[in-house]
Amino acid sequence: MEASNSGENVVKPGMHQFADPNAFETLNKHQESKISDNLERGKKWTVHKEDYEALYKRMDNLCDQTQYQAMIPIAGSKAFMPGRLENTNEMMVLLGDNWFADRSVKQARAICKRRMDKCDSMLKDLETEKNLFQNWRKETMNLQNSTEDGATEIREPYDEAEELKWKEEHRHKVREHKLNKKNNDTDENDEDAEHWRRLDELEIQEELEANDVSESDEESEDFSHSPPLSDDSESNEIVVQDPSFKPPPMQRRVSFGGV
């Protein structure tokens, strides 16, 4: 904010003075009403909690005896007469909307304890809400004081048509991004499929080579266990060095016994 020689305030572009002079007053009234409502609700829940605590302590002694002497109110609360309380281990618990249920003292104490916990939870939430409104109230007062000293409010123009246009463009860009990502994933999947196909081919080729090696080993083993061609203990080995070479005919020795 700058000041001219005449003492008038000069507002820069994008900065505007508060159009409504009663804006702070309206905001202050709203915050004060919320704080007052919060305090009223806090008082009610505090009373509920105190009543439940007194009832919880009272039920601690009701199950000790089957009956108690008491002054019974008649004609509202204007007159009393001596009487007694019977079946003190049975209680009528209000469920809501004038609906009651028969419960034992132990069960009633458990219900009372849950309602006390509910009161504590509500009081905690109300305390948090009160602190929030008080902080807002404090910031509002600080802003009001600074505005009275000549401060200005910074506002951003809002055009509903431009906002809708931007949302539509953003939606198209997001859709294009997802389509591109999907296409890239498809290309990567095709490339991976080609790699897996090549690996399968190599595995099949390796298995075929292993089968050929095993078959050749079996044939060599069968040949080594074949019977000898002669009666000699030594095996006959023929080495072919020349394709035109023909091995000599085999000679078999025949012996006659007793000769």
C-alpha positions, 0 to 999 in steps of 0.5 A: 500500500502506498500513499500519495502526496495528497494523503489518499490511499492508493490500492495496487492491482489485485488489492481491494479495500473492504467493500462492506464496512459492517463485515467485521461486526457481522463476523464478530456477532456470529462468532460470539453467538457460537461461543455462547451456544458452546458454553450453554451446551457445555453446562448442560453436559456437565449437569448430566455428568454430575447426575450420572456420577451421583446415580452411579455412587447410589447404585453402589449400595442398592444391591446390599439389601433387598429393601430400604426405608425411604420417604415416598413423595406423594402429590408431586413433590409437595408431600411425603410419607414413610415407605420402603423400597423393595426389589432394589436389585432391579431397576428401570432404565430409560432407553429414550422416547419414554421406553424403559427396560428392566435391568439389574443393578450391575447392568444399570451401573454398566449403562451409567458408566457408558453414559458418563464416558459419553458425557466426557467425550462431548465435553472434550469436543465442546472444549475443542470447539470453544478453543477453535472459535476463540482463536477465530475471534482473536484473529478477527480482532487482530485483522480488524485492528490492522484494517483500521490502521489502513491495511487492505484485503487481498482478493482473487477474482473468481469467474465461474465460467473460467472455473468450469473451463479449467475443470474441463481442460483438466479432465481431458488432460487427466484422461490423456495421461491415463491413456498414454500410461495405458499404451506404455504399459501395453508396449512393455507387456508386449516386449516382456511377452517376446522375452518370455517366448524366447526363453521358452524356446531356449529351454525347449532347445536345451531339453532336446540337446540334453535328450540327444546326449542321453541317447548317445550315452545309452548307445555307447553303454549298450555297445560296451556291454555286448559280447566279445567276437572272439574267445580270447580275453582280449578285445579286438579293436579295429582302427580304420585309417584309410577309406579303401582299407578292408579289415581281414576276415575274422579267423575262429580257432576250433579245438577238439577235446582230447586231441 
